[in-house]
Amino acid sequence: MSKINRREFLEISIAGAGVLASTRGVAPVDAAPSPAVAGAQNQPGKPMPLGLIVDVDGNPEGALGKVHELGVPTCQVLANTYGPEAAERLREALAHYHLEVTSLVVTGPGPEDYDFYKGPLTIGLAPREYRATRIEHIKRASDFAHVMGIPAVQTHCGFIPENPNDPNYQETVDAIREVAGYCREHGQQFRYETGQETPITLLRAIQDVGLDNQGLNFDCGNLILYGKANPVDALDVIGRYVQGMHAKDGLYPTNPRDLGQEVPIGQGKVDFPRLLRRLRDLGYRGAVTIEREVSGPKQMADLKNEKVYLEDLISRTWA
């Protein structure tokens, strides 16, 4: 995200469509896969199902109706309101549309500015000012996911310091360990969404946190928008931790203050044919979640075009 935060984008776009989902892709080589990550889309003959992210706070029926309209079987749900009533409304909507939730996406609380200046001060667990509140918020999200049977909790951890000698690096690692450990007690995966960190920084953080329930929601577009890596090459570093992905395209940043421009799939720098082949070769079988960061009718029109493109590409990748 760039000018607006993720929640604002989801609310003004398709009443909650955003980040896409995934279930278990490939487990870390040094850790056994968690049984909680298994899902219907990982059955033989059904690799890489499509999905969509939706904000279900307030109107889960309307949000999940957009997933149904797009005609994909999975979704990631963004929710920051937890409790019995929210759980029941979400459960009813999921049953109505026969959808599978592959992860719970968590944002905030507090401001989140998706740019290069305010972003390091506001996004994720890296900023000291918001860390304690967000740790507790993610724990509540984990409780909610446990009640709902959602196998993973997913969030941006923020601009994790590139320098491992920076005192805030270890503080951030400790915070991630606390929330990932809490998710582990519920049998859940904790997933970093890529974006603000270089691949080697993510790998270092995962290894220093040291828990076996960590994975990535691999947002290939974000790696371009933040200027952090070519997504295909990034898989050489962190590919074995990919448990979900966002299908999104973009251009590299040219203004040092702002992220690059997000564009429809096929018009940016992500090489999707090579990317999906590489994920296949790594053993990834999880969902391919479409994310298109525009609002109004154009978003659904673009999503439908991207669905057709990705369905054909996935079919050819596995032919």
Buried (B, 14 or more C-beta within 10 A) or exposed (E): BBEBBBBBBBBEBBBBBBBBBBBBBBBBEEBEBBEBBEBEBBEEEEBBBBBBBBBBBBBBBBBBBBBBBBEBBBBBBBBBEBEEEBBEBBBEBBEEBEBBBBBBBBBBEEEBBBBBEEBBBBBBBBBEEBBEEBBBBBBBBBBBBBBBEBBBBBBBBBBBBEEEEEEBBEBBBBBBBBBBBBBBEBEBBBBBBBBBBBBBBBBBBBEBBEBBBBBBBBBBBBBBBBBBBBBBEBBEBBBBBBBBBBBBBBBBBEEEEBBBBBBBBEEBBBBBEBBBBBBBEBBBBBBBBBBBBBBEEEBBEBBBBBBEBBBEBBEEBBE
